[in-house]
Amino acid sequence: MRHSQVVVPWNAGLHLRPAARLVRLAQTFRSTILLKCGGKLADARSIASLLLLTASMNAIIDIEATGEDEAHAAQAIEQIFSSSDDGGTSDYQMPG
């Protein structure tokens, strides 16, 4: 199990565009990826679940990845939050 924390960098918080990026990315991994914010829990593969976190700008989100590729999954999710761009594509490259 891999745990990490990120801060929501976007002015509009975790809204539809970055949530969609997170879902697309999470679906590429075999691990279960959960995000926690303010006592709420979300499955990173579910856009509705992510939006229901209602994570505003500067909110702290806990990431928990569990599974065979958990380290890569957590790192990829962290990279999305390290970008101030909320609409582009992820630069994450799967290690070869």
mmCIF file of the C-alpha atoms, coordinates in Angstrom:
data_MODEL
# 
_entry.id   MODEL 
# 
loop_
_atom_site.group_PDB 
_atom_site.id 
_atom_site.type_symbol 
_atom_site.label_atom_id 
_atom_site.label_alt_id 
_atom_site.label_comp_id 
_atom_site.label_asym_id 
_atom_site.label_entity_id 
_atom_site.label_seq_id 
_atom_site.pdbx_PDB_ins_code 
_atom_site.Cartn_x 
_atom_site.Cartn_y 
_atom_site.Cartn_z 
_atom_site.occupancy 
_atom_site.B_iso_or_equiv 
_atom_site.pdbx_formal_charge 
_atom_site.auth_seq_id 
_atom_site.auth_comp_id 
_atom_site.auth_asym_id 
_atom_site.auth_atom_id 
_atom_site.pdbx_PDB_model_num 
ATOM 1  C CA . MET A 1 1  ? 0.000   0.000  0.000   1.00 0.00 ? 1  MET A CA 1 
ATOM 2  C CA . ARG A 1 2  ? 1.337   3.413  -0.961  1.00 0.00 ? 2  ARG A CA 1 
ATOM 3  C CA . HIS A 1 3  ? 0.192   6.643  0.732   1.00 0.00 ? 3  HIS A CA 1 
ATOM 4  C CA . SER A 1 4  ? 0.900   10.226 -0.270  1.00 0.00 ? 4  SER A CA 1 
ATOM 5  C CA . GLN A 1 5  ? -0.637  13.678 -0.018  1.00 0.00 ? 5  GLN A CA 1 
ATOM 6  C CA . VAL A 1 6  ? -1.209  16.355 -2.620  1.00 0.00 ? 6  VAL A CA 1 
ATOM 7  C CA . VAL A 1 7  ? -2.668  19.856 -2.611  1.00 0.00 ? 7  VAL A CA 1 
ATOM 8  C CA . VAL A 1 8  ? -5.341  20.865 -5.141  1.00 0.00 ? 8  VAL A CA 1 
ATOM 9  C CA . PRO A 1 9  ? -3.610  23.509 -7.312  1.00 0.00 ? 9  PRO A CA 1 
ATOM 10 C CA . TRP A 1 10 ? -6.507  24.676 -9.477  1.00 0.00 ? 10 TRP A CA 1 
ATOM 11 C CA . ASN A 1 11 ? -8.479  27.878 -8.836  1.00 0.00 ? 11 ASN A CA 1 
ATOM 12 C CA . ALA A 1 12 ? -11.770 26.066 -9.448  1.00 0.00 ? 12 ALA A CA 1 
ATOM 13 C CA . GLY A 1 13 ? -10.743 23.133 -7.255  1.00 0.00 ? 13 GLY A CA 1 
ATOM 14 C CA . LEU A 1 14 ? -11.049 19.541 -8.397  1.00 0.00 ? 14 LEU A CA 1 
ATOM 15 C CA . HIS A 1 15 ? -13.585 20.126 -11.150 1.00 0.00 ? 15 HIS A CA 1 
ATOM 16 C CA . LEU A 1 16 ? -14.688 18.150 -14.195 1.00 0.00 ? 16 LEU A CA 1 
ATOM 17 C CA . ARG A 1 17 ? -11.633 18.569 -16.428 1.00 0.00 ? 17 ARG A CA 1 
ATOM 18 C CA . PRO A 1 18 ? -8.926  17.436 -13.965 1.00 0.00 ? 18 PRO A CA 1 
ATOM 19 C CA . ALA A 1 19 ? -11.294 14.788 -12.575 1.00 0.00 ? 19 ALA A CA 1 
ATOM 20 C CA . ALA A 1 20 ? -11.658 13.356 -16.086 1.00 0.00 ? 20 ALA A CA 1 
ATOM 21 C CA . ARG A 1 21 ? -7.858  13.280 -16.433 1.00 0.00 ? 21 ARG A CA 1 
ATOM 22 C CA . LEU A 1 22 ? -7.589  11.436 -13.121 1.00 0.00 ? 22 LEU A CA 1 
ATOM 23 C CA . VAL A 1 23 ? -10.184 8.847  -14.172 1.00 0.00 ? 23 VAL A CA 1 
ATOM 24 C CA . ARG A 1 24 ? -8.512  8.202  -17.532 1.00 0.00 ? 24 ARG A CA 1 
ATOM 25 C CA . LEU A 1 25 ? -5.143  7.818  -15.838 1.00 0.00 ? 25 LEU A CA 1 
ATOM 26 C CA . ALA A 1 26 ? -6.444  5.622  -12.989 1.00 0.00 ? 26 ALA A CA 1 
ATOM 27 C CA . GLN A 1 27 ? -8.025  3.254  -15.495 1.00 0.00 ? 27 GLN A CA 1 
ATOM 28 C CA . THR A 1 28 ? -4.580  2.485  -16.941 1.00 0.00 ? 28 THR A CA 1 
ATOM 29 C CA . PHE A 1 29 ? -3.424  0.886  -13.674 1.00 0.00 ? 29 PHE A CA 1 
ATOM 30 C CA . ARG A 1 30 ? -4.372  -2.410 -12.058 1.00 0.00 ? 30 ARG A CA 1 
ATOM 31 C CA . SER A 1 31 ? -4.105  -1.003 -8.549  1.00 0.00 ? 31 SER A CA 1 
ATOM 32 C CA . THR A 1 32 ? -7.024  0.370  -6.584  1.00 0.00 ? 32 THR A CA 1 
ATOM 33 C CA . ILE A 1 33 ? -6.555  4.120  -6.173  1.00 0.00 ? 33 ILE A CA 1 
ATOM 34 C CA . LEU A 1 34 ? -8.518  5.955  -3.510  1.00 0.00 ? 34 LEU A CA 1 
ATOM 35 C CA . LEU A 1 35 ? -8.544  9.689  -2.805  1.00 0.00 ? 35 LEU A CA 1 
ATOM 36 C CA . LYS A 1 36 ? -9.599  11.101 0.571   1.00 0.00 ? 36 LYS A CA 1 
ATOM 37 C CA . CYS A 1 37 ? -10.525 14.700 1.304   1.00 0.00 ? 37 CYS A CA 1 
ATOM 38 C CA . GLY A 1 38 ? -12.363 16.160 4.276   1.00 0.00 ? 38 GLY A CA 1 
ATOM 39 C CA . GLY A 1 39 ? -13.609 12.807 5.510   1.00 0.00 ? 39 GLY A CA 1 
ATOM 40 C CA . LYS A 1 40 ? -14.897 11.797 2.061   1.00 0.00 ? 40 LYS A CA 1 
ATOM 41 C CA . LEU A 1 41 ? -13.522 8.848  0.083   1.00 0.00 ? 41 LEU A CA 1 
ATOM 42 C CA . ALA A 1 42 ? -13.437 8.565  -3.713  1.00 0.00 ? 42 ALA A CA 1 
ATOM 43 C CA . ASP A 1 43 ? -12.489 5.844  -6.179  1.00 0.00 ? 43 ASP A CA 1 
ATOM 44 C CA . ALA A 1 44 ? -10.154 7.420  -8.742  1.00 0.00 ? 44 ALA A CA 1 
ATOM 45 C CA . ARG A 1 45 ? -11.875 5.412  -11.499 1.00 0.00 ? 45 ARG A CA 1 
ATOM 46 C CA . SER A 1 46 ? -15.226 7.134  -10.853 1.00 0.00 ? 46 SER A CA 1 
ATOM 47 C CA . ILE A 1 47 ? -15.728 10.708 -12.016 1.00 0.00 ? 47 ILE A CA 1 
ATOM 48 C CA . ALA A 1 48 ? -18.872 11.098 -9.902  1.00 0.00 ? 48 ALA A CA 1 
ATOM 49 C CA . SER A 1 49 ? -16.992 9.881  -6.856  1.00 0.00 ? 49 SER A CA 1 
ATOM 50 C CA . LEU A 1 50 ? -14.153 12.370 -7.477  1.00 0.00 ? 50 LEU A CA 1 
ATOM 51 C CA . LEU A 1 51 ? -16.505 15.305 -8.005  1.00 0.00 ? 51 LEU A CA 1 
ATOM 52 C CA . LEU A 1 52 ? -18.349 14.470 -4.777  1.00 0.00 ? 52 LEU A CA 1 
ATOM 53 C CA . LEU A 1 53 ? -15.109 15.118 -2.878  1.00 0.00 ? 53 LEU A CA 1 
ATOM 54 C CA . THR A 1 54 ? -15.828 18.829 -3.509  1.00 0.00 ? 54 THR A CA 1 
ATOM 55 C CA . ALA A 1 55 ? -12.130 19.540 -3.084  1.00 0.00 ? 55 ALA A CA 1 
ATOM 56 C CA . SER A 1 56 ? -11.474 23.257 -3.387  1.00 0.00 ? 56 SER A CA 1 
ATOM 57 C CA . MET A 1 57 ? -8.202  24.984 -4.231  1.00 0.00 ? 57 MET A CA 1 
ATOM 58 C CA . ASN A 1 58 ? -5.502  24.255 -1.623  1.00 0.00 ? 58 ASN A CA 1 
ATOM 59 C CA . ALA A 1 59 ? -7.453  21.328 -0.169  1.00 0.00 ? 59 ALA A CA 1 
ATOM 60 C CA . ILE A 1 60 ? -5.249  18.440 0.948   1.00 0.00 ? 60 ILE A CA 1 
ATOM 61 C CA . ILE A 1 61 ? -6.003  15.109 -0.692  1.00 0.00 ? 61 ILE A CA 1 
ATOM 62 C CA . ASP A 1 62 ? -4.666  11.807 0.597   1.00 0.00 ? 62 ASP A CA 1 
ATOM 63 C CA . ILE A 1 63 ? -3.845  9.254  -2.097  1.00 0.00 ? 63 ILE A CA 1 
ATOM 64 C CA . GLU A 1 64 ? -3.884  5.548  -1.301  1.00 0.00 ? 64 GLU A CA 1 
ATOM 65 C CA . ALA A 1 65 ? -2.850  3.049  -3.975  1.00 0.00 ? 65 ALA A CA 1 
ATOM 66 C CA . THR A 1 66 ? -3.002  -0.691 -3.396  1.00 0.00 ? 66 THR A CA 1 
ATOM 67 C CA . GLY A 1 67 ? -1.962  -3.351 -5.890  1.00 0.00 ? 67 GLY A CA 1 
ATOM 68 C CA . GLU A 1 68 ? 0.829   -4.653 -8.061  1.00 0.00 ? 68 GLU A CA 1 
ATOM 69 C CA . ASP A 1 69 ? 1.614   -1.287 -9.694  1.00 0.00 ? 69 ASP A CA 1 
ATOM 70 C CA . GLU A 1 70 ? 0.784   0.887  -6.677  1.00 0.00 ? 70 GLU A CA 1 
ATOM 71 C CA . ALA A 1 71 ? 4.024   2.893  -6.703  1.00 0.00 ? 71 ALA A CA 1 
ATOM 72 C CA . HIS A 1 72 ? 3.614   3.881  -10.352 1.00 0.00 ? 72 HIS A CA 1 
ATOM 73 C CA . ALA A 1 73 ? -0.091  4.581  -9.886  1.00 0.00 ? 73 ALA A CA 1 
ATOM 74 C CA . ALA A 1 74 ? 0.451   6.892  -6.919  1.00 0.00 ? 74 ALA A CA 1 
ATOM 75 C CA . GLN A 1 75 ? 3.296   8.681  -8.679  1.00 0.00 ? 75 GLN A CA 1 
ATOM 76 C CA . ALA A 1 76 ? 1.167   9.278  -11.778 1.00 0.00 ? 76 ALA A CA 1 
ATOM 77 C CA . ILE A 1 77 ? -1.724  10.691 -9.727  1.00 0.00 ? 77 ILE A CA 1 
ATOM 78 C CA . GLU A 1 78 ? 0.686   12.945 -7.826  1.00 0.00 ? 78 GLU A CA 1 
ATOM 79 C CA . GLN A 1 79 ? 2.004   14.317 -11.123 1.00 0.00 ? 79 GLN A CA 1 
ATOM 80 C CA . ILE A 1 80 ? -1.457  15.441 -12.204 1.00 0.00 ? 80 ILE A CA 1 
ATOM 81 C CA . PHE A 1 81 ? -1.767  17.475 -9.018  1.00 0.00 ? 81 PHE A CA 1 
ATOM 82 C CA . SER A 1 82 ? 1.703   18.969 -9.458  1.00 0.00 ? 82 SER A CA 1 
ATOM 83 C CA . SER A 1 83 ? 0.578   20.581 -12.702 1.00 0.00 ? 83 SER A CA 1 
ATOM 84 C CA . SER A 1 84 ? -1.218  23.914 -12.674 1.00 0.00 ? 84 SER A CA 1 
ATOM 85 C CA . ASP A 1 85 ? -2.651  22.980 -16.092 1.00 0.00 ? 85 ASP A CA 1 
ATOM 86 C CA . ASP A 1 86 ? -6.098  21.548 -15.537 1.00 0.00 ? 86 ASP A CA 1 
ATOM 87 C CA . GLY A 1 87 ? -6.920  20.684 -19.114 1.00 0.00 ? 87 GLY A CA 1 
ATOM 88 C CA . GLY A 1 88 ? -3.916  19.204 -20.851 1.00 0.00 ? 88 GLY A CA 1 
ATOM 89 C CA . THR A 1 89 ? -2.695  15.671 -20.973 1.00 0.00 ? 89 THR A CA 1 
ATOM 90 C CA . SER A 1 90 ? -0.528  14.020 -18.376 1.00 0.00 ? 90 SER A CA 1 
ATOM 91 C CA . ASP A 1 91 ? 3.209   13.897 -19.036 1.00 0.00 ? 91 ASP A CA 1 
ATOM 92 C CA . TYR A 1 92 ? 3.533   10.719 -16.986 1.00 0.00 ? 92 TYR A CA 1 
ATOM 93 C CA . GLN A 1 93 ? 5.562   8.025  -18.714 1.00 0.00 ? 93 GLN A CA 1 
ATOM 94 C CA . MET A 1 94 ? 5.279   4.429  -17.511 1.00 0.00 ? 94 MET A CA 1 
ATOM 95 C CA . PRO A 1 95 ? 8.764   3.204  -16.548 1.00 0.00 ? 95 PRO A CA 1 
ATOM 96 C CA . GLY A 1 96 ? 10.107  0.713  -19.076 1.00 0.00 ? 96 GLY A CA 1 
# 
